[in-house]
Amino acid sequence: MHDRLVTMFGGGGFLGRYVAQDLLKAGFRIRIAERNPESAHFIKPMGGLGQTQFVAADITRPQTLARAVEGADAVINFVGILKGDFQKFHVEGARNLAEAAKAAGVADFVQISAIGAAADAASHYARSKAAGEDAVREILPQAIVMRPSVIFGPEDGFINRFAAIARLTPFIVPVMKPETKFQPVYVADVAQAVAKAIADPSAYRGKTFELGGPEQLSMRAINRFILDAIGKPDKEIVDVPDMVGSAIANMGFLPGAPISRDQWLSLQSDNVVSDSAEGFAALGITPRPLAAVADRWLVQYRNHGRFANKAASAA
């Protein structure tokens, strides 16, 4: 395993850093490919001397990819955007990378997609994720596809965003599409799944895994959990009418808008593992619920931080 090299495109991102840590612990060598490699240099201390490499590459520029995949045993594509040109990054970029990997003779390829990816999905994001999977599989039929649900963790942009809103709003917390269900999944569990697929690819080639946490939670339930966790249980959750939510989403192109039109479309359907999908069980992994780990970082949103309980007792 010590001689195997894994190139990670977007490896310095939220999920990538956790996968990098797991692979380094397992003895792999990793090469982090980013448009700006310096932004990922924080990963270097996670490994031993010479265990981590960095290279400038951009999946939307095919001419930059050959050097990044040269000599790699496996490639992981973490690159994804929430706004912008989905076709360019999720579809054309994924195809560029798959073609480069095939030309370099890379044995294994892992495509990070998303639950809800489907050709007939309402949102452009979900449709582009499905098209990206297809583009990769056309070139590399044995590619492994990972479809996580909404990922949570200390650096996430989901739970932390709602926690920041919940802390700042004075008496109420407005929630759009409160009944939409999610299956939030812990970033370390998703990273373990990806690392396991890389460590034993022969068992997983050509398969698609949907990775959801052990609980299905509505948007309302997630916000209620956050309010309780940050010491704001008395705040009331107010449902935003769909007409108002849609109007806000129509202004999603403006700077600082809370939600884009495409994200609003995503909220029209549940983001949960489908009944027939293979998931964590097929990988021998037991995912952890939100309540088991979130308190470690949500403490920062309490009035007195990690000293909140002591302050309450003193009062």
Residue pairs with C-beta under 8 A, 6 or more apart in sequence:
1 26
1 27
1 28
1 199
2 27
2 28
2 29
3 29
4 28
4 29
4 73
4 74
5 28
5 29
5 30
5 31
5 71
5 72
5 73
5 74
6 23
6 28
6 29
6 30
6 31
6 72
6 73
6 74
6 75
6 76
6 198
7 30
7 31
7 33
7 55
7 68
7 69
7 72
7 74
7 75
7 76
7 106
8 16
8 19
8 20
8 30
8 31
8 32
8 33
8 75
8 76
8 78
9 33
9 34
9 57
9 59
9 68
9 75
9 76
9 77
9 78
9 79
9 97
10 16
10 33
10 34
10 77
10 78
10 79
10 80
11 17
11 19
11 20
11 30
11 32
11 33
11 34
11 40
11 43
11 76
11 78
12 32
12 34
12 37
12 39
12 40
12 42
12 43
13 78
14 151
14 153
14 155
14 156
14 157
14 187
15 78
15 112
15 148
15 151
15 187
15 190
15 191
15 194
16 32
16 40
16 76
16 78
17 40
17 42
17 43
17 155
18 153
18 187
18 188
18 190
18 191
19 76
19 78
19 191
19 194
19 195
20 30
20 32
20 43
20 46
20 52
21 43
21 46
21 191
22 191
22 192
22 194
22 195
23 30
23 195
23 198
24 30
24 46
24 47
24 48
24 51
24 52
26 195
26 199
28 51
28 198
29 50
29 51
29 52
29 53
30 43
30 47
30 51
30 52
30 53
31 52
31 53
31 54
31 55
31 68
31 72
32 40
32 43
32 52
32 53
32 54
32 55
33 55
33 56
33 57
33 68
34 40
34 54
34 56
34 57
35 56
35 57
35 58
36 56
37 54
37 55
37 56
38 54
40 54
41 54
43 52
44 52
44 54
46 52
55 67
55 68
56 64
57 64
57 65
57 67
57 68
58 64
59 65
59 77
59 79
59 89
59 93
59 94
59 96
59 97
60 88
60 89
60 92
60 93
60 96
61 96
62 96
62 99
62 100
65 96
65 97
65 100
66 100
66 103
66 104
68 100
69 75
69 97
69 100
69 101
69 104
69 106
70 104
71 104
72 101
72 104
72 106
73 106
73 107
73 108
74 106
74 107
74 108
74 109
74 110
74 198
74 201
75 97
75 101
75 106
75 108
75 109
75 110
76 109
76 110
76 112
76 194
76 198
77 94
77 97
77 109
77 110
77 111
77 112
77 136
78 112
79 89
79 93
79 94
80 89
80 90
80 112
80 114
80 129
81 89
81 90
82 125
82 260
82 263
83 260
83 262
86 124
86 125
86 127
86 128
87 128
87 131
90 125
90 128
90 129
90 131
90 132
91 128
91 131
91 132
91 135
92 135
93 132
94 111
94 132
94 133
94 135
94 136
95 132
95 135
95 136
95 138
95 139
97 136
98 109
98 135
98 136
98 138
98 139
98 140
98 143
99 139
101 109
101 140
102 139
102 140
107 201
108 142
108 143
108 144
108 198
108 201
108 205
109 136
109 140
109 142
109 143
109 144
110 143
110 144
110 145
110 146
110 194
110 197
110 198
111 132
111 133
111 136
111 143
111 144
111 145
111 146
112 146
112 148
112 194
113 129
113 130
113 132
113 133
113 145
113 146
113 147
113 208
114 125
114 126
114 129
114 147
114 148
114 149
115 147
115 148
115 149
115 183
115 210
115 211
115 212
115 271
115 272
115 273
116 123
116 126
116 129
116 147
116 266
116 269
116 271
117 126
117 127
117 129
117 130
117 132
117 133
117 147
118 126
118 127
118 130
119 127
119 130
119 131
120 127
121 127
121 130
121 269
122 265
122 266
122 268
122 269
123 262
123 263
123 265
123 266
124 262
124 265
125 262
125 263
125 266
126 266
133 145
133 208
136 143
136 145
137 143
137 145
141 206
142 205
142 206
143 205
143 206
144 197
144 201
144 204
144 205
144 206
144 207
144 208
144 209
145 207
145 208
145 209
146 190
146 193
146 194
146 197
146 208
146 209
146 211
147 208
147 209
147 210
147 211
147 277
148 185
148 190
148 211
148 212
149 182
149 183
149 184
149 185
149 210
149 211
149 212
149 213
149 271
149 272
149 273
150 158
150 182
150 183
150 184
150 185
150 271
151 158
151 184
151 185
151 186
151 187
151 190
152 158
152 159
152 184
152 185
152 186
152 187
152 290
152 294
153 186
153 187
153 188
153 293
153 297
154 296
154 297
155 187
156 187
158 184
159 184
159 222
159 226
159 290
159 294
159 298
160 297
162 222
162 223
162 226
163 226
163 229
163 230
163 298
163 301
164 301
165 173
166 173
166 223
166 226
166 227
166 230
166 232
166 235
166 301
167 230
167 232
167 301
169 235
171 235
171 236
172 235
172 236
172 237
172 238
173 223
173 227
173 235
173 236
173 237
173 238
174 238
174 239
174 240
175 219
175 220
175 223
175 237
175 238
175 239
175 240
176 219
176 240
176 245
176 248
176 259
176 264
176 267
177 219
177 242
177 245
177 267
177 268
178 218
178 219
178 220
178 237
178 239
178 240
179 218
179 219
179 220
180 218
180 219
180 267
180 268
180 269
180 270
180 271
181 216
181 217
181 218
181 219
181 270
181 271
181 272
182 216
182 217
182 218
182 219
182 222
182 270
182 271
182 272
183 212
183 213
183 215
183 216
183 217
183 271
183 272
183 273
184 212
184 213
184 215
184 217
184 222
184 290
185 211
185 212
185 213
185 287
186 213
186 287
186 288
186 290
186 292
186 293
188 288
188 293
189 211
189 213
189 280
189 285
189 287
189 288
190 211
192 285
193 209
193 211
193 280
193 283
193 285
196 283
196 284
196 285
197 204
197 209
197 283
204 283
207 278
207 282
208 277
208 278
209 277
209 278
209 279
209 280
209 282
209 283
210 273
210 274
210 277
210 278
210 279
211 273
211 279
211 280
211 287
212 272
212 273
212 279
212 280
212 287
213 287
213 288
213 289
213 290
214 286
214 287
214 288
214 289
215 289
215 290
216 270
216 272
217 225
217 290
219 267
220 237
220 239
222 290
223 237
224 237
225 290
225 291
225 294
226 298
227 233
227 235
227 237
229 294
229 295
229 298
229 301
230 298
230 301
230 302
231 302
231 303
231 308
231 312
240 248
245 259
245 264
245 267
246 264
248 257
248 258
248 259
248 264
249 259
249 260
249 261
249 263
249 264
250 261
251 257
252 259
252 260
252 261
252 262
252 263
252 264
253 260
253 261
273 279
280 286
280 287
299 305
299 306
299 308
300 306
302 308
303 311
304 310
304 311
